[in-house]
Each structure stands twice: as structure tokens, then as C-alpha cells.
Amino acid sequence: MSAARPLTTTLRNVVAIAALPLLIASCGYGSDAKSDEKKVAAEGKKLSADTVRLGYFPNLTHATALVGDQEGILQKELGGTQLKVSTFNAGPSEIEALNADSIDIGFIGPSPSINGYTKSKGKNLRIIAGSASGGVKLVVNPAKIKTLDDVKGKRIATPQLGNTQDVAFLNWISEKGWKVDAQSGKGDVSVLRTDNKVTPDAYKSGSIDGAWVPEPTASKLVSEGAKVLLDESTLWPDNKFVITNIIVSQKFLTEHPDVVEAVLRGSVNTNKWINANPEKAKASANAKLKELTGKPLGAKVIDGAWPSIRFTNDPLASTLQAQADHAVKAGLLKQPDLVGIYDLKPLNKILKAAGEPEVSDAGLSVK
């Protein structure tokens, strides 16, 4: 197998759009965005903007945002500039919100980052930091699938056509020497694009034999009797691959660099707190999930999911390029020019000041 592997991040339902090179659905953000009405008081000196509008997903791979919001760490760094939060269920809807000037900064997966950047011809966003690595697993019905070779001929769910998990699974299938039509999902394995929200019910009903999915969906399936057959991180060098980035609109980055730096300091400080206090951080993330969704994750689910996610400031840029290459190989993306997708200067300035090592852009930084 190749040293590097596929694309990963949790998006929602699948719609193929011929006009887009990566065939990812474009959802109206108005139906997916949810504003967080609970505000932390903005205290201290106001920065160059009155507010900063932040988007993220209510799931564990966005725990930096969940915890940073819940604990007030992000707001503390912003001082008198108010943090306003909107949550999303799909990457395309968050990209639409960024393009429509409805959010300024967002936590988002690699696939929509690539798609948003290439669709705008490099004019709408920059990736300014990493947030999380890992947290994606192939989980299966142990009565039907006992080995990796047993996956052939089975029905395996992914979250969405062309999303990061979907491309990851298609690439893994190709590495096994099996054939699947990327768009239809038909072939030596039946790839069934299924909303993460309904995947556990699909598993219980027997309509799928397993799923290549992010956390906490993977652990929800395990709680229903599924077994982890493969952790995607084992397919990557050093067991690391990007699952969540931080992006910013180029306009906001140009006009309010001080606000962007404040959010980045908040993210760096949040990751430091998470890694130093994993149990407290897990509880904090679950408390925020309860506030946002009305229901916390069960202990069995969150305890199974949490250890597989690494919280890191490093965007793991080389793995983003590898993920794009896998999408090209699968026929879902025309070869993109990703040079300029990163601007890591603000992050590296913060890391240097904190005495931490700077991170690499893998040659993909803005010139």
C-alpha cells in the first residue's frame, strides 16, 4: 500500500453536481446553519472588528471549537470583540456561508477546503491552521465481515459522494485491487452514500454491512454491535492525517489580521488545554454538544471515540495534498493547483512566541 492515504471529514447527504469538479453537494447554508444564542461576555479592548463570526460542526472532530467556545477560551483572546457562532451539518453549506460573507472563520474538513478553494480559483479562502487528526474508522458487522478481504462483495456506507471519507474508502478499495465505479458506488464493493445521522439505523436494519465513517458515528455503530476493522490513521505516516482545518475568508484575513491572530491564539490555547486535561475536555465537548443538539453523547460512545482523535495545530499539509491526489485518482476531481491554499504565517508567529515548533505548509503557502 502507498504510504499516504485518503480524504476525511464529516459532511452530510450526497448530491452529485456536474458543474463541480469534486462532485460535492452544495447546500443552502440557511437551512443548515444554527446560531449559538448563548454568548460569553466580550470584555477588554476591542480589536479591529466589533464581531467575528465563527462556523463549526457539532461533532467531536471539531472539539477544538466546541471546547474553546464552551470554556470561553476563544472569547478571552478576542477581548472586547464579540464571538458569534453558527453551527453547520455539512461542509458545502459552511463554504457557502463563507462565500456569502455570513461567517468569517470556520473549522472544516479537508475536502470542502479543497473544493471551496479550487471552485473559487483560489480567491475565497485560506487554511490558517490545523485542528484535529484521525478519528475515522472502518466498522463492520462481525457476523458478516471478519477480515479486510471479507469487505469485498459487501455493502459499506460512507457519508457523502466525494467527501473525505468517501474518497478515503475508494482509494483503499483501489489499493486492494478491487474495482468500483466512483459515482454509482457499484462494483466489487457496494459503496452506499448515507447521512451519518441515519447510518446507525441503517446498520441496525441490516441494509449496510459496515461503514467508513468519522467519530462519533463509528463508536455509535460499535455501541450497536459493530466492530472496528480498521483505523484509518494506521494507513498514514506517523498515524497522522488532517481531519479538521481552520479556514478564513481572504477578505477578513486582509482587513482584520489582529482578529484572526486572536482566534488562532484561542485555538492554540484550547488544544493545549485539551491535551493537558483530556477528561475535562471530553466532558466540556459533550456539554457543548448537549447545548447545540439537545442530547449529549452516551458514555460508551464518547469514551470509544475520544482517544482516536488527536488535537493539533499542525494542518498536516502534505496529507491534504495526498487526499487531493486520491480524489483525482478516483476520478472525482481534476488535478488542482493548491499552491496558495495555506497562509500559516500568523500561526507560526504565535507558535514561535509560545516557544513551540513552527509547522510546514508543504510548499502550498501563498507567495
Secondary structure, 3 states (H helix, E strand, C coil): CCCCCCCCCCCCCCCCCCCCCCCCCCCCHHHHCEECCCCCCCCCCCCCCCEEEEEECCCHHHHHHHHHHHCCHHHHHHCCCEEEEEECCCHHHHHHHHHCCCCCEEEECHHHHHHHHHHCCCCCEEEEEEEEEECEEEEECCCCCCCHHHHCCCEEEECCCCCHHHHHHHHHHHHCCCCECCCCCCECCEEEECCCCCHHHHHHHCCCCEEEEECCHHHHHHHCCCEEEEEHHHHCHHHCCEEEEEEEEHHHHHHCHHHHHHHHHHHHHHHHHHHHCHHHHHHHHHHHHHHHHCCCCCHHHHHHHHHHEEECCCCCHHHHHHHHHHHHHCCCCCCCCCCCCECCHHHHHHHHHCCCCCCCCCCCECC
